[in-house]
């Protein structure tokens, strides 16, 4: 690990104690009012694939959030709450679109769920979440969806009500189905209002259907939701809705706030008798141009690939879709990059006999350089390396560490390790991307090969009444896969840095040092300089999304366990070290004999 230890400084990763510098341009979400942001700024991604399009007839929901902050894995327990319990919701006056924190009632009982939590979105209290998977088989993704400028401008400066993360968390805590998740979020807005950062969306799914829900800026409680069926593919990039029918109130495939149509009519944005397209009425145009399936995006497009219908057509071509296809969609380096905080894929199957066996495949940071680890609902804990660390955590430069967290912080941060691997790989993607992808997919193939035995053992334990033993089996499996995945990440990172060193060392930054300053370029501010580079972010995109021509071109090649390098080293190959030890003893014995012989002669 000696090689890996130096990579934080040399690869452009943010120092542990300085993540809070330059808050405004490093927001986790795209503030619609922040006009200086480029069209390629931070955006989240989600994809829903209905069960009739998949090989095993399971529904899939995948995606990630874009947040330049600390990320970690959390498994939240099923809990009962005393009568009168409340939760804090909203935002502070520090947010780009300021608000007030308030408290609203908590449910009497909340579900167990798995989440990727994160530490930073200015003005929004941490920990934050974009969804995950709960014990009732409901999965959620949270994705940006900008509201039209008039709604952004009219949003009250003292707005109150749940924010995007509050609503994601509430849905995970309370929903027994995707439909109920949409109903719960809508009812929360109707009752308490909504704290916006410029507009947002949610994509909910269970084994039978999905729901996409949009929350609009403006302080008027505007929201709407649309059902996704078993034959649908839906991409939120941004989140959007299709055309709403005039009688939507009587159509079980649609939901909305009571004023959804009337407010648009009052503002003159829609006239009765004309089609009602929510994207056109309340939203903004898609940032990307349409792209034909199998063709690269227009190089002049400032937001390539950000046209959801084009991506839906591309992903529909993967039919019949497999789990690995959705993993590759989320991993695709066209969007899985430095802004991708994690990767998630939920495979939703209502035939699972024990809800503890439901699982979320989770990459702790951008899946382009991190393996997916299956975490079961029944998993009781995650390795400390995957828990919260101060890396990229807001406020870390303002105070020292609480001693209660000392041992947790002393462990390796999985988020940081995989992020460093991304920096090393994407600095030279032509050389490293193919090798890393092959190793990660091979490791995931190993997990898929072995998980059947794990799940069978757990099912037998549940059937015999040994629930505690079954959960211990699931915990051991998930934590073991996570631990070995981190070892593989360390191996790949050390290998790349060693090769870089052998080939002349790492690249030095070509930044301009201000006149009169004596600092070296390596000591300059490490924040993104879009105006000084052709790359608007750190990414591994080679032009077509993959080194071998795109997600579609890789259909059918799902990874081979034999492709995983010997990342364990001496753990698996003891004999070279044994021979070395024996050789050392022989040489030592010979040296002692020679010394004694010399002494006796003298």
N, C-alpha and C positions, 0 to 999 in steps of 0.2 A: 504493500500500500504506500510505499515511500513516494512512488511516482505520482499517485493520485493525490497525495496530500498538498501538492503545490498548485493544483489546477484552479482553485478558487480565484487566485490572484491573476493567473496568466491567461485564463480563457474568457474573461469578460464578465464573470458572475458578480452579482452585487455583493459587496462586503457584508458580513453578518450584522454589523451595527449601523449600517447607513441606508437601510432600505427606505427610510421616510423622507429622504432628500428628494426634491422635485416632485411633490405630491401631485400637483395639478396635471402635468402631462403624462402621469403614469397611473391614471385611474383604472379600476378594474372593469368598468362599464363605459360605453360610449355616451357621454353626456351630449344630448342633442344640441344643447345651446353652446357647446364648446366649438366654435366655428373654425378654430385654427387646426383642428384635427384633419388628417388626411383621410380619404375614403378607405384606406387600408388599415385604419386604426382598430383597436381591440374589438373583436366580435366573437360571439359564441356560436356553437353549431350543434344541431340535433337532427337525427334521422329516425323515422318510424317506418317499419316494414310490416305490413299485415300478414297474418298467418297463412293465408291462401297463396302467398308468393314465396314461402319458405319451404325448404326441403323436408323439415321435420314437423311442419304445421305449428310452429311456435312463433309468437310475435316477438319482434326485436325493437328495442329502443336504445340508440347509442348517441354519443356526443360528448361535449366538453364545454367548459367555460373558459373565458379569456380573462385572466387576472394576474398581473405581475406582482404576486404577493406569496406569502407562505401558504403551502397546502399540506393537508394531512388527512389520514383516513380515520373516520369515527364510526363506531357502532353504538347507537343510542338504544338504551334498554326500554322495554315496555314498562310504563309507569302509571300509577294511579295518583291523582292529585287531590288535596283537600278541597272542600267546598270553598268557593271564593278565591281560588288561586288565579293569578293574572300573569300575563307575559308582557314584556316591553316590546313595542313595535315603532317603526318610523325611522326618521333620520334627524340629525342635528343641524344647527345653522352653519356647520362647516361644509356641508355637502354643496356641490355645484348648484343644485336646485334645493335650497335649504328647506328644512322642515322642523317639526317639534316631535320629540319622543313622547309617547303616551303609553298607557297600559290598557289591555283589553282582556276579557276572560279567557282562561285556559280551559280546555276540555277536561272532564272528570277523569278520562283515561286516554293515554297516548300510546301509539304503536311503537314497536321496535323497528328501527330502520338503519340502513347503511348509507353513509354520506361522505363526499369529499368536502371537507370544510376548508375555509381559507380566512386570512387574517385582515384583509385590507380592501376597503372601498371607502374613500374619504367621506366622513360624515355618517356612515352606516355602521352601527356597532357590530363588532365581531363576537363570536364566530359567525361567518356567513356561509350559506349553502345554496346550491343551485338544484337540489333534489337528490335523487339516489334511488333506493329500492326499499320498500317496507315489507313487514311480515305478511301483509295481505296480498302480496303480489302486484302492488302498484308501483310503477317506475315513473320518474319525473326528470325532465330536463328544463332548464331555464335559459332563454335565449333573448337577445336584444330585439327590439322592434320599434324603431323610431316613429314617434307621432309627428303629425304635420306641425309646422313651425308656429301656427296660430295657437295650437293647444299648449305647446311648450311655453310660449310667451305669456299665456294667461294663467299658468299654474301659480297658485298662491305661494308667497314667500314663507308662510307659516303652515304649509300643508301638513296634514296628519293622516294617520292610518298605516296599515301594514305596508312594508316595502317588498320588493321582489323576493328577497331572501326570507322574510317573515312568511310570505305566502307559500313559498316552496316548502319551508319547514312545517307549516301548519298542514299542508296537504299530506306530507309524509307521516305526520303524527296521527291523522284522523281518517284518511280515505281508505275505504274497502274496495274501491273500483276506480277506474279512470274517470267514469262519468261522475262519480261522487267527488273526486278530486276537483273537477271543474266546478261542480255545484258549490263546494265548500269555498273555493277561492272567490267565486262570484258573490256568494253571500257575505263573505268578510268585507269585500269592497262596498257592497250595498249598505252594510251596517256601520262600518267604521271609516270608510274612505280609502284612499290609496296614496302612498308616498312614492312619487315617481322620480326617476333620474332622466326621463325623456321618452319613456315608452318601453314596454317589455312584453315578453310572451312566455308561456309555459307549454310544454308538450308532455301530456300524461298518457300512459299506456298500461293496459293489463293484458291478460292472455287472449282476450276476445276483441278488443277495440282500442282506439286511441282518441284523445281530444286535444285540440290545439286551442289555446286561450290567449287573447291579447288584452293587455291593460294599457289604456291610453292616458297621456298626460292631460292637464287642463283643469284638474280639481273638480270635475263634474261626475266622477264615479263611472266613467265610460268603460265598459268591457264587453267582450263577446267571445263565444266559443263555438267550435264546429267539430262534429264527430268524424273520425277516421275509421273506415271499415277494414275488414280482413283482406280486401283486394287493393288497398291503398298503399302508396309510398308517399311520404311527406317529408320534406326537408325544411327546416327552419334555419335560414341563413340570409336574411332575418326571418323571424317568425311572421307568418301572414295567414290570412283567411281567404277562402274562396267567396264567390258571390252568395249573398244572403237572400233567401226568398221573401216575398212580401208577407207571407203568413208564417214567418219563422216561429211565432209564439206557439203554434199548433204543430210544429214539426219537431219530433224527438231528436233530430240530428243537429239542432241549433240551440244555443242559449245566449242571453245578452242582458245587459242592464235595462231597466224599464225605459230609459231615455235614449236608447241606442239609435233609433231612427228619428225621433222627434228633435233631438238636439242638432242633428245634421240638417234637418229641414229648416230649423230656426236660423241657422247660420248661412243658409243658402248654398250648402255644399252638396245637397241632394234634393231632387224633386220627385214627388210621388209619381208613379207610372214609369219611372226609369229604373234600370238595373241598379242594385245597391252593392257596390264592390267596396268592402271595408278598407282595403289597401289604398284605393283611390280616394275614398271619402275622408278617412281619418289618418292614413299613414303617409309614407313617402315612397317614391319609386325605388325599385330594386337597384342597389348600387352597381351590380354587374350586368353586362350585356348577355343576351342568350348565347349559349355555346352548343354547337351540334355534338351529339354523342360521338365519342372517340376522337374529337378534334381539340387541339389546344386552344386556349382562350386568346382573344385578340390582345397582342402585346401592347396596344395603346389603351386598353381598358385599365383604368386606375384601380379597379377592384375585381380582378380576375376571379372567376368561379363563383361569384356571389350572385348567382341567379338561381333561386331555388327550383323553378320548373325544369331548367336545363339539367340540374343535378338529379332531380327525380327521374327524368328520362334515362339518364346514365345508369342509375342504380337499379331501375326496373329491368335493365338488360342482364342483370346478374341472376335473374330467376332461373332455377330455384335457388333462393338465397340461403347460405349457410352462416353459422355463427362466425366463421373465419372471414367471410365476406364483409360482415358488418364491422368486425375488428379492423379490417383493412380500410374500410371507409373512414373510420374515426382516426386511423393512423396515417392516412394519406398526407404526405408532406406539403400538399397544396394548401393545407390549413392547419395541420398539426405542427406547431412551431413554437417559438419562444413565448408566444402569447397563450398557448394552450396550457391551462393549469393542470389538467389531468385528462384521462380518457375513461369513459364508462360504456359498457354494453350490457344491457339487461336482456336475458332470454326468458320469456314469460310463458309458463306452462302450467295450466290449472289442473293438470293430472298428477302433479307432484303430490305423493301421499302425505308427506310431512312438510309443513311450511318452512321448517328449519332448513330444508334442503334447497330452497330457492336461493339463487346466488346472483351476485353482481360481479361481472368481470371488470376489474378496476386497474388502470395504470395510474400510478400515483402522481405522475406529471405527464408531459406530452408523450403520447403513445408511440410517436415516431422513434423514440429511443428508450422506451420503458416497456417491460413485459406486462401483459394483462394477468392479473392474479384473481382467481375465483374466490370471492369471499361469501361464505354462506350466511344466511340469516341466523343460523344457529351458532355461528362462530362467537365465542365469548370475549375474545380480545384480539388485538393486532400486535405485532412486534413493536417494541418501543421505537425502532428506527422509522416506522411508518406513522408515528404519532407526531404531535405538534413539536416543532423546533423553532428557534428564533430566526432562522435563515429567512430573509425577506419579510420579516414581521415588523409592522409599523410600530414605532415607539421604542424599538430595541436600543436605539442610541441615547435614549433619555434616562434610562435607569438600568441598574445591574440586575442580574438574574435572581429570582426568588429561590432560595436554597431548596425548597420542596421539589423543584423541577431539575435539580442539579444532575441526577443520574439519567433522567430522560434526555436532557440536553447533551449529556456526555456521549450518548450513542450517536452513531452515524445517522445522518438525515437522508432517508431514501430519496426524498424530493430533490435535495441538493445533488446527490450522486447522479441520479438520472438526468438532471438538468445539465450537469457538467458533461455527461456523456453526449447530450445533444449539442452542446457548444463545440466539443471536440469533433463530433461526427459532421455537423453541418458547416464547420469551417472548411472541410475538405470532403464534400458529399460525394463527388465522383469516385473518390478512393474508398470511403468508409460506409456509405449508406447501404449498399447491397449486402455487405458482410454483416452489418448490425441487424438489418431486417431479417436475414436468413437465420441468424442466431436466435433472435427473439421469437420468430415463428416456430423454429425448432423446439425451443423451450416450451412454448404454449402447446405444441403437439405432444410433448412429453406429458404435460398436465392432463390433456384430453385423453391420452392413452391410459393414465393411471386413475383418473377420478372415478371411473365406474366402480372400481373395487372399494374406494373410500365410501361412496354413496351407498353401495350395497351393504357394507358393514354397518353404516349408520342406520339404514332402514331396518336391519335385523335387530339392532339394539333398541330402536324405538318400538318395534313390534313386541319385543320381550319386556317392555316396561322400563328399560334402562335409558331414560331420556338424558340423564346426566352423562352417561357413558357415550351416548350418541353425539352429544354436543362437544364432548372432549375429543372425539374422533374427528369431527368437522373442524374444530379449532386447531388441532394438531396439523391437519392437512393444509388449511389455508395459511397458517403461520409458517409452516415448513416451505410451502411454495414461495411465499413472500421472501423468506430468508434466503433461499437459494437463488431467487430472481435477483436479489441485491448483490449476491456474490458474482453472478454472471455480469451484472452491470459494472461492478468494480473491475472484473477481469477485462472487459472490453475497453473500459476507460484507460486502464493502465497500459494495455497493448497499444492503443492509439497514441497516447502521449509518448510512449517509448519509441514508436516509429517516427513520430514527429521530431523527437530529439535526435534520432539517428540521421534524419534527413536535413539537418541544419537548424533545428529548433522551431519553436512556435512563431507564428507571424507576429510582427510588431505592429501596433496600431499606427495608421497614417493620419494622425490628427494634427491640427494646427495649434501650436502653443502661442498664446497671446504675446504680443510684443512686450518686452520687459520682464516676462516671467522666466524663471530658471528651471522649472519642473521639466521632467522627461515626459514624452508623450504617454508612456506607460502609467504615469501617475495622474493623468488628466481625468476629468469627469467621464465616467463610463456609460452615461445615459445615451440613448439612441440619438444619432445624428443623421436623420433622413436626408438632410440637404447636402451631406458630404459623402453619401454612398448611394449606389444604385439599389441596394437592398433596403427595403423599408422595415425589415425585421430580420432576426436570425432564423433561417429556415434551411431545409434540406431539399427544396424543390429544384429539380433538374430541368424543369420546363414542361414535362408532361405529367407531373405528379409522382411518378415512380421512375427509377432508373431503367426499368424494362418496358416502359410505355403506358403505364396507367393501370388503374384498378381492374378494368375489364380484361386487359391483357394477361393478368395474373390469375384469372379465374381457373380453379382446378388444381393449382399448386399450393397446397395448404400447409407446408412446413413438414420437415422430417426430423424426428428426434435425433437422428444421426448427425444433423447439422450443428448441434450445440457443441461449442468447443469445450475442451477440458478445463472448465473454469475453476474446478475444485483444487487443481494442482496436486500438492502432496497428499491431500486427503484421499485421493483415489489411487495414486501411484506412490506407494510407500517404498518400493524396492530400490529406486535410485538413491534415496536418502539412507536406506539401510546399508547399501553398498558403500556409500560415502563414509558412513560412520565406521564400518569395519575397516575400510582403507585407512581412515584416520588413526584408529587404534594400532594398526600394523605399523604405520609410519612412526607413530609415537613410541612404540616398543623398540623399533630399530634404533631410533634416536637415543633412547635411554641406554640400550646395550652398547652403542658406540661410545657414549660418554663414560660409562663404567669401565669399558675396556681401556680407554685412554687414561683414566685415572689410575687403573691398576698398573699400567706400564710405567707411569711416572713414579 
